[in-house]
Amino acid sequence: MPQPDRYVSVKIECHSKHLHDICVEVDRQVPPDLRCEPNAGPGYSRGGGSGGCSIPFSDELKETTMRELRDNFQGSKRRGYVLIHQ
Ligand SMILES: [Zn+2]
């Protein structure tokens, strides 16, 4: 069963300076401000039209997200998402 309180709204700034919206499942609860709607599928959704961009859909992305949550929690909460620079 998906647990919506563990899905974090993440935006990845890729090498082309787009912001890609992604929903990442993590191992801890996240505050309502930072949650996203898990789509059907393995827990990821990607923003439209991202041809040519390589986004790390992997455990690495989850690690990075959790690290950002730890290190930059207040900033992320204020934005409403976790910002990751690739
Ligand atoms: Zn991109």
PDB file of the backbone (N, CA, C, O) and the ligand in Angstrom, with CONECT records:
HET     ZN  A 101       1
ATOM      1  N   MET A   1       0.838  -1.209   0.000  1.00  0.00           N
ATOM      2  CA  MET A   1       0.000   0.000   0.000  1.00  0.00           C
ATOM      3  C   MET A   1       0.870   1.255   0.000  1.00  0.00           C
ATOM      4  O   MET A   1       1.801   1.363   0.797  1.00  0.00           O
ATOM      5  N   PRO A   2       0.576   2.189  -0.876  1.00  0.00           N
ATOM      6  CA  PRO A   2       1.336   3.452  -0.852  1.00  0.00           C
ATOM      7  C   PRO A   2       1.032   4.211   0.431  1.00  0.00           C
ATOM      8  O   PRO A   2      -0.100   4.210   0.913  1.00  0.00           O
ATOM      9  N   GLN A   3       2.026   4.841   0.963  1.00  0.00           N
ATOM     10  CA  GLN A   3       1.824   5.672   2.139  1.00  0.00           C
ATOM     11  C   GLN A   3       2.119   7.112   1.748  1.00  0.00           C
ATOM     12  O   GLN A   3       3.276   7.523   1.662  1.00  0.00           O
ATOM     13  N   PRO A   4       1.057   7.866   1.514  1.00  0.00           N
ATOM     14  CA  PRO A   4       1.232   9.221   0.968  1.00  0.00           C
ATOM     15  C   PRO A   4       2.092  10.115   1.848  1.00  0.00           C
ATOM     16  O   PRO A   4       2.678  11.082   1.362  1.00  0.00           O
ATOM     17  N   ASP A   5       2.174   9.805   3.133  1.00  0.00           N
ATOM     18  CA  ASP A   5       2.960  10.685   3.994  1.00  0.00           C
ATOM     19  C   ASP A   5       4.459  10.437   3.848  1.00  0.00           C
ATOM     20  O   ASP A   5       5.262  11.051   4.550  1.00  0.00           O
ATOM     21  N   ARG A   6       4.833   9.551   2.948  1.00  0.00           N
ATOM     22  CA  ARG A   6       6.260   9.299   2.706  1.00  0.00           C
ATOM     23  C   ARG A   6       6.700   9.695   1.299  1.00  0.00           C
ATOM     24  O   ARG A   6       7.804   9.367   0.865  1.00  0.00           O
ATOM     25  N   TYR A   7       5.838  10.390   0.609  1.00  0.00           N
ATOM     26  CA  TYR A   7       6.206  10.831  -0.736  1.00  0.00           C
ATOM     27  C   TYR A   7       6.561  12.308  -0.710  1.00  0.00           C
ATOM     28  O   TYR A   7       5.759  13.150  -0.306  1.00  0.00           O
ATOM     29  N   VAL A   8       7.770  12.604  -1.146  1.00  0.00           N
ATOM     30  CA  VAL A   8       8.265  13.970  -1.099  1.00  0.00           C
ATOM     31  C   VAL A   8       8.204  14.595  -2.484  1.00  0.00           C
ATOM     32  O   VAL A   8       8.532  13.967  -3.491  1.00  0.00           O
ATOM     33  N   SER A   9       7.779  15.838  -2.503  1.00  0.00           N
ATOM     34  CA  SER A   9       7.808  16.595  -3.743  1.00  0.00           C
ATOM     35  C   SER A   9       9.226  17.106  -3.982  1.00  0.00           C
ATOM     36  O   SER A   9       9.772  17.856  -3.172  1.00  0.00           O
ATOM     37  N   VAL A  10       9.807  16.696  -5.090  1.00  0.00           N
ATOM     38  CA  VAL A  10      11.199  17.046  -5.390  1.00  0.00           C
ATOM     39  C   VAL A  10      11.266  17.742  -6.741  1.00  0.00           C
ATOM     40  O   VAL A  10      10.573  17.359  -7.683  1.00  0.00           O
ATOM     41  N   LYS A  11      12.100  18.757  -6.825  1.00  0.00           N
ATOM     42  CA  LYS A  11      12.404  19.343  -8.131  1.00  0.00           C
ATOM     43  C   LYS A  11      13.899  19.196  -8.375  1.00  0.00           C
ATOM     44  O   LYS A  11      14.726  19.597  -7.556  1.00  0.00           O
ATOM     45  N   ILE A  12      14.215  18.626  -9.497  1.00  0.00           N
ATOM     46  CA  ILE A  12      15.615  18.448  -9.852  1.00  0.00           C
ATOM     47  C   ILE A  12      15.996  19.453 -10.920  1.00  0.00           C
ATOM     48  O   ILE A  12      15.387  19.517 -11.987  1.00  0.00           O
ATOM     49  N   GLU A  13      17.017  20.235 -10.609  1.00  0.00           N
ATOM     50  CA  GLU A  13      17.550  21.108 -11.644  1.00  0.00           C
ATOM     51  C   GLU A  13      18.604  20.332 -12.415  1.00  0.00           C
ATOM     52  O   GLU A  13      19.650  19.971 -11.876  1.00  0.00           O
ATOM     53  N   CYS A  14      18.313  20.085 -13.674  1.00  0.00           N
ATOM     54  CA  CYS A  14      19.212  19.246 -14.469  1.00  0.00           C
ATOM     55  C   CYS A  14      20.280  20.111 -15.122  1.00  0.00           C
ATOM     56  O   CYS A  14      20.338  21.325 -14.922  1.00  0.00           O
ATOM     57  N   HIS A  15      21.114  19.456 -15.899  1.00  0.00           N
ATOM     58  CA  HIS A  15      22.222  20.161 -16.536  1.00  0.00           C
ATOM     59  C   HIS A  15      21.730  21.235 -17.506  1.00  0.00           C
ATOM     60  O   HIS A  15      22.437  22.203 -17.787  1.00  0.00           O
ATOM     61  N   SER A  16      20.512  21.053 -18.011  1.00  0.00           N
ATOM     62  CA  SER A  16      19.952  22.029 -18.953  1.00  0.00           C
ATOM     63  C   SER A  16      19.161  23.117 -18.242  1.00  0.00           C
ATOM     64  O   SER A  16      18.491  23.931 -18.878  1.00  0.00           O
ATOM     65  N   LYS A  17      19.246  23.122 -16.909  1.00  0.00           N
ATOM     66  CA  LYS A  17      18.580  24.144 -16.091  1.00  0.00           C
ATOM     67  C   LYS A  17      17.065  24.069 -16.114  1.00  0.00           C
ATOM     68  O   LYS A  17      16.391  25.047 -15.792  1.00  0.00           O
ATOM     69  N   HIS A  18      16.518  22.917 -16.492  1.00  0.00           N
ATOM     70  CA  HIS A  18      15.089  22.737 -16.272  1.00  0.00           C
ATOM     71  C   HIS A  18      14.863  22.388 -14.820  1.00  0.00           C
ATOM     72  O   HIS A  18      15.780  21.981 -14.107  1.00  0.00           O
ATOM     73  N   LEU A  19      13.624  22.555 -14.395  1.00  0.00           N
ATOM     74  CA  LEU A  19      13.219  22.008 -13.105  1.00  0.00           C
ATOM     75  C   LEU A  19      12.280  20.839 -13.381  1.00  0.00           C
ATOM     76  O   LEU A  19      11.196  21.019 -13.936  1.00  0.00           O
ATOM     77  N   HIS A  20      12.699  19.661 -12.996  1.00  0.00           N
ATOM     78  CA  HIS A  20      11.883  18.473 -13.227  1.00  0.00           C
ATOM     79  C   HIS A  20      11.154  18.105 -11.940  1.00  0.00           C
ATOM     80  O   HIS A  20      11.775  17.906 -10.896  1.00  0.00           O
ATOM     81  N   ASP A  21       9.845  18.019 -12.026  1.00  0.00           N
ATOM     82  CA  ASP A  21       9.041  17.617 -10.859  1.00  0.00           C
ATOM     83  C   ASP A  21       9.054  16.111 -10.707  1.00  0.00           C
ATOM     84  O   ASP A  21       8.748  15.373 -11.643  1.00  0.00           O
ATOM     85  N   ILE A  22       9.406  15.677  -9.539  1.00  0.00           N
ATOM     86  CA  ILE A  22       9.461  14.241  -9.288  1.00  0.00           C
ATOM     87  C   ILE A  22       8.889  13.963  -7.902  1.00  0.00           C
ATOM     88  O   ILE A  22       9.025  14.763  -6.976  1.00  0.00           O
ATOM     89  N   CYS A  23       8.257  12.829  -7.793  1.00  0.00           N
ATOM     90  CA  CYS A  23       7.714  12.390  -6.521  1.00  0.00           C
ATOM     91  C   CYS A  23       8.600  11.243  -6.020  1.00  0.00           C
ATOM     92  O   CYS A  23       8.708  10.209  -6.678  1.00  0.00           O
ATOM     93  N   VAL A  24       9.221  11.424  -4.877  1.00  0.00           N
ATOM     94  CA  VAL A  24      10.172  10.427  -4.399  1.00  0.00           C
ATOM     95  C   VAL A  24       9.690   9.823  -3.087  1.00  0.00           C
ATOM     96  O   VAL A  24       9.308  10.541  -2.163  1.00  0.00           O
ATOM     97  N   GLU A  25       9.713   8.509  -3.018  1.00  0.00           N
ATOM     98  CA  GLU A  25       9.338   7.845  -1.774  1.00  0.00           C
ATOM     99  C   GLU A  25      10.561   7.713  -0.879  1.00  0.00           C
ATOM    100  O   GLU A  25      11.616   7.253  -1.317  1.00  0.00           O
ATOM    101  N   VAL A  26      10.411   8.120   0.380  1.00  0.00           N
ATOM    102  CA  VAL A  26      11.525   8.017   1.321  1.00  0.00           C
ATOM    103  C   VAL A  26      11.121   7.157   2.510  1.00  0.00           C
ATOM    104  O   VAL A  26       9.984   6.695   2.605  1.00  0.00           O
ATOM    105  N   ASP A  27      12.071   6.951   3.414  1.00  0.00           N
ATOM    106  CA  ASP A  27      11.842   6.031   4.531  1.00  0.00           C
ATOM    107  C   ASP A  27      11.326   6.712   5.784  1.00  0.00           C
ATOM    108  O   ASP A  27      11.265   6.094   6.847  1.00  0.00           O
ATOM    109  N   ARG A  28      10.961   7.956   5.672  1.00  0.00           N
ATOM    110  CA  ARG A  28      10.465   8.661   6.849  1.00  0.00           C
ATOM    111  C   ARG A  28       9.236   9.470   6.464  1.00  0.00           C
ATOM    112  O   ARG A  28       8.974   9.715   5.287  1.00  0.00           O
ATOM    113  N   GLN A  29       8.491   9.879   7.480  1.00  0.00           N
ATOM    114  CA  GLN A  29       7.332  10.721   7.215  1.00  0.00           C
ATOM    115  C   GLN A  29       7.791  12.115   6.837  1.00  0.00           C
ATOM    116  O   GLN A  29       8.793  12.611   7.352  1.00  0.00           O
ATOM    117  N   VAL A  30       7.066  12.734   5.948  1.00  0.00           N
ATOM    118  CA  VAL A  30       7.378  14.112   5.597  1.00  0.00           C
ATOM    119  C   VAL A  30       6.175  14.984   5.936  1.00  0.00           C
ATOM    120  O   VAL A  30       5.037  14.515   5.899  1.00  0.00           O
ATOM    121  N   PRO A  31       6.419  16.242   6.264  1.00  0.00           N
ATOM    122  CA  PRO A  31       5.304  17.130   6.615  1.00  0.00           C
ATOM    123  C   PRO A  31       4.398  17.350   5.412  1.00  0.00           C
ATOM    124  O   PRO A  31       4.840  17.252   4.267  1.00  0.00           O
ATOM    125  N   PRO A  32       3.114  17.650   5.680  1.00  0.00           N
ATOM    126  CA  PRO A  32       2.134  17.817   4.590  1.00  0.00           C
ATOM    127  C   PRO A  32       2.592  18.803   3.524  1.00  0.00           C
ATOM    128  O   PRO A  32       2.293  18.628   2.343  1.00  0.00           O
ATOM    129  N   ASP A  33       3.321  19.844   3.939  1.00  0.00           N
ATOM    130  CA  ASP A  33       3.781  20.848   2.981  1.00  0.00           C
ATOM    131  C   ASP A  33       4.677  20.275   1.899  1.00  0.00           C
ATOM    132  O   ASP A  33       4.749  20.813   0.794  1.00  0.00           O
ATOM    133  N   LEU A  34       5.350  19.202   2.212  1.00  0.00           N
ATOM    134  CA  LEU A  34       6.351  18.659   1.293  1.00  0.00           C
ATOM    135  C   LEU A  34       5.874  17.414   0.554  1.00  0.00           C
ATOM    136  O   LEU A  34       6.614  16.831  -0.239  1.00  0.00           O
ATOM    137  N   ARG A  35       4.649  17.017   0.815  1.00  0.00           N
ATOM    138  CA  ARG A  35       4.193  15.767   0.209  1.00  0.00           C
ATOM    139  C   ARG A  35       3.762  15.964  -1.236  1.00  0.00           C
ATOM    140  O   ARG A  35       3.456  17.072  -1.677  1.00  0.00           O
ATOM    141  N   CYS A  36       3.750  14.858  -1.949  1.00  0.00           N
ATOM    142  CA  CYS A  36       3.200  14.880  -3.300  1.00  0.00           C
ATOM    143  C   CYS A  36       2.303  13.672  -3.459  1.00  0.00           C
ATOM    144  O   CYS A  36       2.310  12.756  -2.637  1.00  0.00           O
ATOM    145  N   GLU A  37       1.540  13.687  -4.521  1.00  0.00           N
ATOM    146  CA  GLU A  37       0.630  12.589  -4.796  1.00  0.00           C
ATOM    147  C   GLU A  37       1.387  11.485  -5.508  1.00  0.00           C
ATOM    148  O   GLU A  37       1.888  11.690  -6.614  1.00  0.00           O
ATOM    149  N   PRO A  38       1.474  10.332  -4.897  1.00  0.00           N
ATOM    150  CA  PRO A  38       2.127   9.236  -5.609  1.00  0.00           C
ATOM    151  C   PRO A  38       1.272   8.787  -6.778  1.00  0.00           C
ATOM    152  O   PRO A  38       0.095   8.469  -6.609  1.00  0.00           O
ATOM    153  N   ASN A  39       1.851   8.761  -7.939  1.00  0.00           N
ATOM    154  CA  ASN A  39       1.125   8.263  -9.104  1.00  0.00           C
ATOM    155  C   ASN A  39       1.190   6.755  -9.135  1.00  0.00           C
ATOM    156  O   ASN A  39       1.955   6.133  -8.396  1.00  0.00           O
ATOM    157  N   ALA A  40       0.380   6.175  -9.998  1.00  0.00           N
ATOM    158  CA  ALA A  40       0.516   4.751 -10.217  1.00  0.00           C
ATOM    159  C   ALA A  40       1.920   4.496 -10.741  1.00  0.00           C
ATOM    160  O   ALA A  40       2.473   5.318 -11.472  1.00  0.00           O
ATOM    161  N   GLY A  41       2.482   3.389 -10.380  1.00  0.00           N
ATOM    162  CA  GLY A  41       3.843   3.132 -10.805  1.00  0.00           C
ATOM    163  C   GLY A  41       4.761   3.023  -9.603  1.00  0.00           C
ATOM    164  O   GLY A  41       4.296   2.944  -8.466  1.00  0.00           O
ATOM    165  N   PRO A  42       6.027   3.020  -9.843  1.00  0.00           N
ATOM    166  CA  PRO A  42       6.983   2.719  -8.782  1.00  0.00           C
ATOM    167  C   PRO A  42       7.251   3.889  -7.843  1.00  0.00           C
ATOM    168  O   PRO A  42       8.212   3.844  -7.075  1.00  0.00           O
ATOM    169  N   GLY A  43       6.428   4.939  -7.885  1.00  0.00           N
ATOM    170  CA  GLY A  43       6.632   6.026  -6.945  1.00  0.00           C
ATOM    171  C   GLY A  43       7.260   7.249  -7.568  1.00  0.00           C
ATOM    172  O   GLY A  43       7.557   8.221  -6.873  1.00  0.00           O
ATOM    173  N   TYR A  44       7.464   7.212  -8.849  1.00  0.00           N
ATOM    174  CA  TYR A  44       8.063   8.362  -9.500  1.00  0.00           C
ATOM    175  C   TYR A  44       7.119   8.917 -10.551  1.00  0.00           C
ATOM    176  O   TYR A  44       6.402   8.170 -11.217  1.00  0.00           O
ATOM    177  N   SER A  45       7.127  10.212 -10.688  1.00  0.00           N
ATOM    178  CA  SER A  45       6.467  10.794 -11.837  1.00  0.00           C
ATOM    179  C   SER A  45       7.422  11.831 -12.372  1.00  0.00           C
ATOM    180  O   SER A  45       8.162  12.448 -11.606  1.00  0.00           O
ATOM    181  N   ARG A  46       7.419  12.025 -13.628  1.00  0.00           N
ATOM    182  CA  ARG A  46       8.326  13.038 -14.137  1.00  0.00           C
ATOM    183  C   ARG A  46       7.567  14.107 -14.882  1.00  0.00           C
ATOM    184  O   ARG A  46       6.547  13.842 -15.518  1.00  0.00           O
ATOM    185  N   GLY A  47       8.073  15.311 -14.795  1.00  0.00           N
ATOM    186  CA  GLY A  47       7.447  16.426 -15.478  1.00  0.00           C
ATOM    187  C   GLY A  47       7.479  16.194 -16.968  1.00  0.00           C
ATOM    188  O   GLY A  47       8.343  15.479 -17.477  1.00  0.00           O
ATOM    189  N   GLY A  48       6.554  16.789 -17.659  1.00  0.00           N
ATOM    190  CA  GLY A  48       6.417  16.525 -19.086  1.00  0.00           C
ATOM    191  C   GLY A  48       7.652  16.869 -19.895  1.00  0.00           C
ATOM    192  O   GLY A  48       8.523  17.611 -19.443  1.00  0.00           O
ATOM    193  N   GLY A  49       7.711  16.336 -21.058  1.00  0.00           N
ATOM    194  CA  GLY A  49       8.716  16.628 -22.065  1.00  0.00           C
ATOM    195  C   GLY A  49      10.126  16.836 -21.571  1.00  0.00           C
ATOM    196  O   GLY A  49      10.591  17.974 -21.504  1.00  0.00           O
ATOM    197  N   SER A  50      10.813  15.783 -21.226  1.00  0.00           N
ATOM    198  CA  SER A  50      12.169  15.947 -20.723  1.00  0.00           C
ATOM    199  C   SER A  50      13.151  15.212 -21.618  1.00  0.00           C
ATOM    200  O   SER A  50      14.060  14.537 -21.136  1.00  0.00           O
ATOM    201  N   GLY A  51      12.965  15.347 -22.902  1.00  0.00           N
ATOM    202  CA  GLY A  51      13.820  14.631 -23.835  1.00  0.00           C
ATOM    203  C   GLY A  51      15.280  14.994 -23.647  1.00  0.00           C
ATOM    204  O   GLY A  51      15.634  16.171 -23.583  1.00  0.00           O
ATOM    205  N   GLY A  52      16.101  14.007 -23.561  1.00  0.00           N
ATOM    206  CA  GLY A  52      17.530  14.249 -23.487  1.00  0.00           C
ATOM    207  C   GLY A  52      18.072  14.480 -22.096  1.00  0.00           C
ATOM    208  O   GLY A  52      19.288  14.516 -21.908  1.00  0.00           O
ATOM    209  N   CYS A  53      17.201  14.638 -21.116  1.00  0.00           N
ATOM    210  CA  CYS A  53      17.679  14.881 -19.774  1.00  0.00           C
ATOM    211  C   CYS A  53      17.864  13.553 -19.050  1.00  0.00           C
ATOM    212  O   CYS A  53      17.030  12.653 -19.153  1.00  0.00           O
ATOM    213  N   SER A  54      18.942  13.446 -18.334  1.00  0.00           N
ATOM    214  CA  SER A  54      19.138  12.222 -17.568  1.00  0.00           C
ATOM    215  C   SER A  54      18.881  12.516 -16.102  1.00  0.00           C
ATOM    216  O   SER A  54      19.631  13.252 -15.460  1.00  0.00           O
ATOM    217  N   ILE A  55      17.831  11.945 -15.591  1.00  0.00           N
ATOM    218  CA  ILE A  55      17.466  12.113 -14.195  1.00  0.00           C
ATOM    219  C   ILE A  55      17.723  10.785 -13.486  1.00  0.00           C
ATOM    220  O   ILE A  55      17.284   9.734 -13.953  1.00  0.00           O
ATOM    221  N   PRO A  56      18.416  10.832 -12.387  1.00  0.00           N
ATOM    222  CA  PRO A  56      18.760   9.574 -11.719  1.00  0.00           C
ATOM    223  C   PRO A  56      17.587   8.971 -10.961  1.00  0.00           C
ATOM    224  O   PRO A  56      17.401   9.246  -9.775  1.00  0.00           O
ATOM    225  N   PHE A  57      16.809   8.162 -11.633  1.00  0.00           N
ATOM    226  CA  PHE A  57      15.737   7.436 -10.954  1.00  0.00           C
ATOM    227  C   PHE A  57      16.335   6.214 -10.267  1.00  0.00           C
ATOM    228  O   PHE A  57      16.471   5.154 -10.877  1.00  0.00           O
ATOM    229  N   SER A  58      16.674   6.364  -9.053  1.00  0.00           N
ATOM    230  CA  SER A  58      17.379   5.252  -8.420  1.00  0.00           C
ATOM    231  C   SER A  58      17.411   5.460  -6.923  1.00  0.00           C
ATOM    232  O   SER A  58      16.874   6.440  -6.405  1.00  0.00           O
ATOM    233  N   ASP A  59      18.036   4.542  -6.243  1.00  0.00           N
ATOM    234  CA  ASP A  59      18.233   4.696  -4.812  1.00  0.00           C
ATOM    235  C   ASP A  59      19.058   5.931  -4.505  1.00  0.00           C
ATOM    236  O   ASP A  59      18.941   6.533  -3.438  1.00  0.00           O
ATOM    237  N   GLU A  60      19.903   6.297  -5.475  1.00  0.00           N
ATOM    238  CA  GLU A  60      20.734   7.471  -5.285  1.00  0.00           C
ATOM    239  C   GLU A  60      19.875   8.718  -5.129  1.00  0.00           C
ATOM    240  O   GLU A  60      20.178   9.594  -4.320  1.00  0.00           O
ATOM    241  N   LEU A  61      18.803   8.791  -5.909  1.00  0.00           N
ATOM    242  CA  LEU A  61      17.901   9.934  -5.821  1.00  0.00           C
ATOM    243  C   LEU A  61      17.236   9.987  -4.446  1.00  0.00           C
ATOM    244  O   LEU A  61      17.073  11.055  -3.855  1.00  0.00           O
ATOM    245  N   LYS A  62      16.867   8.834  -3.966  1.00  0.00           N
ATOM    246  CA  LYS A  62      16.268   8.750  -2.640  1.00  0.00           C
ATOM    247  C   LYS A  62      17.265   9.199  -1.564  1.00  0.00           C
ATOM    248  O   LYS A  62      16.912   9.946  -0.651  1.00  0.00           O
ATOM    249  N   GLU A  63      18.500   8.739  -1.683  1.00  0.00           N
ATOM    250  CA  GLU A  63      19.535   9.145  -0.735  1.00  0.00           C
ATOM    251  C   GLU A  63      19.719  10.656  -0.744  1.00  0.00           C
ATOM    252  O   GLU A  63      19.782  11.302   0.302  1.00  0.00           O
ATOM    253  N   THR A  64      19.803  11.201  -1.954  1.00  0.00           N
ATOM    254  CA  THR A  64      20.004  12.637  -2.091  1.00  0.00           C
ATOM    255  C   THR A  64      18.838  13.409  -1.493  1.00  0.00           C
ATOM    256  O   THR A  64      19.031  14.420  -0.817  1.00  0.00           O
ATOM    257  N   THR A  65      17.633  12.929  -1.744  1.00  0.00           N
ATOM    258  CA  THR A  65      16.444  13.581  -1.213  1.00  0.00           C
ATOM    259  C   THR A  65      16.452  13.570   0.311  1.00  0.00           C
ATOM    260  O   THR A  65      16.157  14.580   0.949  1.00  0.00           O
ATOM    261  N   MET A  66      16.787  12.433   0.880  1.00  0.00           N
ATOM    262  CA  MET A  66      16.788  12.334   2.341  1.00  0.00           C
ATOM    263  C   MET A  66      17.887  13.193   2.954  1.00  0.00           C
ATOM    264  O   MET A  66      17.723  13.746   4.041  1.00  0.00           O
ATOM    265  N   ARG A  67      19.001  13.296   2.250  1.00  0.00           N
ATOM    266  CA  ARG A  67      20.079  14.142   2.748  1.00  0.00           C
ATOM    267  C   ARG A  67      19.656  15.611   2.728  1.00  0.00           C
ATOM    268  O   ARG A  67      19.926  16.359   3.667  1.00  0.00           O
ATOM    269  N   GLU A  68      18.995  16.008   1.653  1.00  0.00           N
ATOM    270  CA  GLU A  68      18.503  17.380   1.568  1.00  0.00           C
ATOM    271  C   GLU A  68      17.473  17.657   2.659  1.00  0.00           C
ATOM    272  O   GLU A  68      17.451  18.740   3.243  1.00  0.00           O
ATOM    273  N   LEU A  69      16.632  16.679   2.925  1.00  0.00           N
ATOM    274  CA  LEU A  69      15.619  16.840   3.969  1.00  0.00           C
ATOM    275  C   LEU A  69      16.288  17.075   5.323  1.00  0.00           C
ATOM    276  O   LEU A  69      15.824  17.878   6.132  1.00  0.00           O
ATOM    277  N   ARG A  70      17.372  16.368   5.545  1.00  0.00           N
ATOM    278  CA  ARG A  70      18.104  16.536   6.807  1.00  0.00           C
ATOM    279  C   ARG A  70      18.817  17.876   6.857  1.00  0.00           C
ATOM    280  O   ARG A  70      18.701  18.623   7.829  1.00  0.00           O
ATOM    281  N   ASP A  71      19.567  18.172   5.778  1.00  0.00           N
ATOM    282  CA  ASP A  71      20.476  19.315   5.807  1.00  0.00           C
ATOM    283  C   ASP A  71      19.789  20.634   5.548  1.00  0.00           C
ATOM    284  O   ASP A  71      20.272  21.680   5.981  1.00  0.00           O
ATOM    285  N   ASN A  72      18.685  20.602   4.857  1.00  0.00           N
ATOM    286  CA  ASN A  72      18.063  21.846   4.423  1.00  0.00           C
ATOM    287  C   ASN A  72      16.556  21.785   4.630  1.00  0.00           C
ATOM    288  O   ASN A  72      15.770  22.169   3.764  1.00  0.00           O
ATOM    289  N   PHE A  73      16.185  21.293   5.797  1.00  0.00           N
ATOM    290  CA  PHE A  73      14.768  21.035   6.044  1.00  0.00           C
ATOM    291  C   PHE A  73      13.928  22.307   6.025  1.00  0.00           C
ATOM    292  O   PHE A  73      12.867  22.355   5.403  1.00  0.00           O
ATOM    293  N   GLN A  74      14.415  23.334   6.713  1.00  0.00           N
ATOM    294  CA  GLN A  74      13.620  24.567   6.790  1.00  0.00           C
ATOM    295  C   GLN A  74      13.437  25.208   5.420  1.00  0.00           C
ATOM    296  O   GLN A  74      12.348  25.660   5.069  1.00  0.00           O
ATOM    297  N   GLY A  75      14.515  25.237   4.662  1.00  0.00           N
ATOM    298  CA  GLY A  75      14.446  25.827   3.332  1.00  0.00           C
ATOM    299  C   GLY A  75      13.504  25.060   2.425  1.00  0.00           C
ATOM    300  O   GLY A  75      12.743  25.647   1.657  1.00  0.00           O
ATOM    301  N   SER A  76      13.566  23.740   2.525  1.00  0.00           N
ATOM    302  CA  SER A  76      12.695  22.909   1.699  1.00  0.00           C
ATOM    303  C   SER A  76      11.246  23.121   2.072  1.00  0.00           C
ATOM    304  O   SER A  76      10.371  23.210   1.211  1.00  0.00           O
ATOM    305  N   LYS A  77      11.005  23.201   3.368  1.00  0.00           N
ATOM    306  CA  LYS A  77       9.634  23.360   3.838  1.00  0.00           C
ATOM    307  C   LYS A  77       9.058  24.699   3.374  1.00  0.00           C
ATOM    308  O   LYS A  77       7.887  24.803   3.009  1.00  0.00           O
ATOM    309  N   ARG A  78       9.913  25.712   3.400  1.00  0.00           N
ATOM    310  CA  ARG A  78       9.454  27.031   2.973  1.00  0.00           C
ATOM    311  C   ARG A  78       9.096  27.009   1.482  1.00  0.00           C
ATOM    312  O   ARG A  78       8.103  27.604   1.063  1.00  0.00           O
ATOM    313  N   ARG A  79       9.919  26.314   0.689  1.00  0.00           N
ATOM    314  CA  ARG A  79       9.649  26.239  -0.748  1.00  0.00           C
ATOM    315  C   ARG A  79       8.452  25.349  -1.050  1.00  0.00           C
ATOM    316  O   ARG A  79       7.716  25.580  -2.010  1.00  0.00           O
ATOM    317  N   GLY A  80       8.268  24.332  -0.218  1.00  0.00           N
ATOM    318  CA  GLY A  80       7.212  23.362  -0.492  1.00  0.00           C
ATOM    319  C   GLY A  80       7.703  22.176  -1.303  1.00  0.00           C
ATOM    320  O   GLY A  80       6.918  21.312  -1.695  1.00  0.00           O
ATOM    321  N   TYR A  81       8.990  22.138  -1.548  1.00  0.00           N
ATOM    322  CA  TYR A  81       9.574  20.987  -2.237  1.00  0.00           C
ATOM    323  C   TYR A  81      11.057  20.925  -1.923  1.00  0.00           C
ATOM    324  O   TYR A  81      11.638  21.879  -1.405  1.00  0.00           O
ATOM    325  N   VAL A  82      11.649  19.810  -2.239  1.00  0.00           N
ATOM    326  CA  VAL A  82      13.087  19.651  -2.056  1.00  0.00           C
ATOM    327  C   VAL A  82      13.771  19.952  -3.380  1.00  0.00           C
ATOM    328  O   VAL A  82      13.444  19.362  -4.410  1.00  0.00           O
ATOM    329  N   LEU A  83      14.708  20.861  -3.343  1.00  0.00           N
ATOM    330  CA  LEU A  83      15.420  21.250  -4.565  1.00  0.00           C
ATOM    331  C   LEU A  83      16.761  20.518  -4.633  1.00  0.00           C
ATOM    332  O   LEU A  83      17.569  20.573  -3.706  1.00  0.00           O
ATOM    333  N   ILE A  84      16.966  19.845  -5.740  1.00  0.00           N
ATOM    334  CA  ILE A  84      18.230  19.115  -5.921  1.00  0.00           C
ATOM    335  C   ILE A  84      18.920  19.616  -7.177  1.00  0.00           C
ATOM    336  O   ILE A  84      18.338  19.643  -8.262  1.00  0.00           O
ATOM    337  N   HIS A  85      20.168  20.010  -7.003  1.00  0.00           N
ATOM    338  CA  HIS A  85      20.970  20.384  -8.163  1.00  0.00           C
ATOM    339  C   HIS A  85      21.738  19.167  -8.633  1.00  0.00           C
ATOM    340  O   HIS A  85      22.437  18.509  -7.863  1.00  0.00           O
ATOM    341  N   GLN A  86      21.592  18.890  -9.896  1.00  0.00           N
ATOM    342  CA  GLN A  86      22.268  17.705 -10.395  1.00  0.00           C
ATOM    343  C   GLN A  86      23.672  18.034 -10.828  1.00  0.00           C
ATOM    344  O   GLN A  86      24.402  17.152 -11.281  1.00  0.00           O
TER     345      GLN A  86
HETATM  346 ZN    ZN A 101      16.021  18.805 -17.994  1.00  0.00          ZN2+
END
